[in-house]
């Protein structure tokens, strides 16, 4: 036998990654990585929005508890309401420094609400609450779009964390990414379950661990996906940047709420109001208001089918009619409007909700649903369940992140590692040609989605390039000397 030097093949010093149970492909790799990072970095903002939204869903109950004395009244048996003119006159006596801009006659146990604009209050109003039966003034509150202080404060907490315009960026960021997470998670869950029926149920047979957590995360996400998409879309309609772009789209598509003409006998229409309750005329151009006409206008409105809650606004300028708007936002909504000439008791113009452009209808209904008003208490319960479900999804998402953490001491990641970088480079050319313009358009329409997405993609490419360069420039360790043996 001869002595030969035998060099044994050495295993790679870098452990091979176990192959995935199911190949994801380029689309799956990109979606998985995007869903992972969006879930890690965006989820806290969504959690805050869900928590504040959960609190805001109870706003009507808080209003009743805190401002019930001003908002509600016990109607005496057989009593009839005083003339609206008398109620407004008593409110003016209690609040002489403001300009009367609207009145909501009390009915079904509510007080009459008389709204006054005060220029120095910057968009807010003073609302005087009058007992419609005794005429007693029940109090005065600072309101915004008719909302009592408590609901207004809770609304500002949800939309901007009481931080003004800078705070509104958080809610726009959350709404801009919520639909991405919802749809991305839906696709990923479908790729795993491959059955519509199975998608609605968690993997109950899974043992304790990441698979069971993922099962609850995926199944509950399917149940909530429609609600998440509605919350995202409606939340963006009045956001700071995406909301402005939405307004431009409404203008281009003629989807705004129609303007109610109020001119009488061919006179020029009053200037467009800048507030919800009117009062948008230039100082000194307001028409003198004959309060007695308010009761005539109310009678005409009732005769024309306005049986629910309404808001009556005086003329904004000489030659203009009084306007009446339905303000019942519960389903079925009553948002019709008419302009009334009190001198002739004639309806000058009319705008019915059924005749509004479809986009204007959907926008109005969506906002009321988002605020928990459209379906009353049922709407509140649905919002509360959706908020709690969202919080659970986020908790399960972070739990999966932790459960996937490396357990070996020589691994650098402290928690679950991200999906592999660069797997999406194999996207077909048609996907890039179609996808890039779509992403750019979405980024323009939703800046709080587009800007973070661009930062993520650029950072991901740069970090990947740097790591590849380091691997290529790293010195290669010489192969260890083989062993000598004798046959």
RAQUITA-V281902 format. One record per run of one state. SS is the DSSP state (helix for helix, strand for strand, loop for the rest). FROM is the first residue (numbers start at 1). TO is the last residue. If there is no record, write none. Layout:
BEGIN
[[SS	FROM	TO] [SS	FROM	TO]]
END
This chain:
BEGIN
[[loop	1	2] [strand	3	6] [loop	7	24] [helix	25	56] [loop	57	58] [helix	59	71] [strand	72	72] [loop	73	83] [helix	84	94] [loop	95	98] [strand	99	104] [loop	105	109] [strand	110	110] [loop	111	111] [strand	112	117] [loop	118	118] [helix	119	121] [loop	122	124] [strand	125	130] [loop	131	136] [strand	137	144] [loop	145	146] [strand	147	147] [loop	148	148] [helix	149	160] [loop	161	164] [helix	165	193] [loop	194	195] [helix	196	199] [loop	200	209] [helix	210	237] [loop	238	241] [helix	242	252] [loop	253	262] [strand	263	263] [loop	264	292] [helix	293	303] [loop	304	309] [strand	310	313] [loop	314	319] [strand	320	320] [loop	321	321] [strand	322	326] [loop	327	327] [strand	328	328] [loop	329	333] [strand	334	334] [loop	335	336] [strand	337	341] [loop	342	345] [strand	346	351] [loop	352	352] [helix	353	355] [loop	356	357] [helix	358	370] [loop	371	376] [helix	377	403] [loop	404	404] [strand	405	405] [loop	406	415] [strand	416	416] [loop	417	422] [helix	423	426] [loop	427	428] [helix	429	445] [loop	446	446] [helix	447	473] [loop	474	482] [strand	483	486] [loop	487	487]]
END
